[in-house]
Amino acid sequence: MPTNKTETPKPSKGDTAHALIKAGISAVPMIWGPSAELFQHLVQPPLERRRVEWMEYVGDKLVELDQRGVDIEKLSKNDEFVSAVLHASQLAVRTHRQEKREALRNAIFNIASGRVPEESVQQMFLEYIDSLTELHVQLLKMFQKPPASANVMMGALSSVIETAMPNLRGKGAVYNQAWGDLVARGLADNVGLQVMMTGQGLGSKRTTALGDAFLDFISEHAI
């Protein structure tokens, strides 16, 4: 028998996933005051584009997680996860660097999957994504699995860098600074790049356990 009762549509899992990301990007502070008009003209359009792109970028991934068996509704009530989404989303809309956005997305994906260290380390790693450059990450990845140094009797790690990354040849000041940043954060061994060592030493892994954990945190993993 026909009825006039109207059913209220229920939010889908996809709605929940996208709402989480929307909450994060909405938390980015806006500037108001005498310069607001100029700000809106120059900055607001690309900022809004970044907000939308990030929401779609991560929201779709969370929907994929749901389809693979992760309870998105439960995640939306997990304070640790929501805090991570808020933190990562604010960092994401501040950068145009795609590699940083991918690292932040992977971090959220890994947190949602339960593939993460304790919360304090998560927060620290998110800040590392924000502060470290693509060069830092490239160096870290290279020294986690150093290139083969066959037939090399002796040399310095700087030669390994300049051979594997020709764009850095003659730019010791740049990569030494980046290496020092990694050492200071506990991500790489405290060894000088100019120290002479054997071929075996040149091929040795130089990332720390914390460095390995960071690379795992920002990497994409299959479920």
Sequence and secondary structure as in RCSB ss.txt:
>XXXX:A:sequence
MPTNKTETPKPSKGDTAHALIKAGISAVPMIWGPSAELFQHLVQPPLERRRVEWMEYVGDKLVELDQRGVDIEKL
SKNDEFVSAVLHASQLAVRTHRQEKREALRNAIFNIASGRVPEESVQQMFLEYIDSLTELHVQLLKMFQKPPASA
NVMMGALSSVIETAMPNLRGKGAVYNQAWGDLVARGLADNVGLQVMMTGQGLGSKRTTALGDAFLDFISEHAI
>XXXX:A:secstr
            HHHHHHHHHHHHHHTS    STTHHHHHHHTHHHHHHHHHHHHHHHHHHHHHHHHTT  HHHH
TT HHHHHHHHHHHHHHTT   HHHHHHHHHHHHHHHHT    HHHHHHHHHHHHHS HHHHHHHHHHHS    T
T  EEEHHHHHHHH GGGTT HHHHHHHHHHHHHTTSB    TT EEEHHHHTS  B HHHHHHHHHTS    
